[in-house]
Amino acid sequence: MEKVALGSVAPDFELKDQNDELVKLSDFIGKKNIVLYFYPKDETPGCTKEACGFRDQYEDFTAIGAEVIGVSADSVESHKNFALNRKLPFVLLSDPDNKVRKSYGVKGSLLGLLPGRETFVIDKEGIVRHRFSSQFQIDNHIGEALEVLKGLDG
């Protein structure tokens, strides 16, 4: 499992969202910067805190031309319930076999017991501009992504 390097092209993917619609990374290329965040599991304390943090600052992301996309191995139905329960305005993608997680080189943490928590900032051209990995510094995923995006051109 290779890590996606800064400055490299982000691997494209096609996954179903919480509304059972297919979403491709390439749908956003040329249009928006993307915050792609991988998280362990819907409705767990850390993941709920992270999702609600992205929710609470979602307007800040959209105001600077970015889209937030969350990815975990949870089912479409689980994502639908999580988005409804937490009033999440952004896309949650179901990666049941962790193919996309693996293609981005997101490793597990805590002796591999938990899927890793990692955030990528991808610019409009599809280039990875930032990568942040921390299971427990949850607020930093949101803050660092915003700072990096503010430094990108429109």
Secondary structure by P-SEA (a helix, b strand, c coil): ccccccccccccccccccccbbbbcccccccbbbbcccccccccaaaaaaaaaaaaaaaaaaaabbbbbbbccccaaaaaaaaaaacccbbbbbcccaaaaaaacccccccccccbbbbbbbcccccccbbbbbccaaaaaaaaaaaaaaaccc
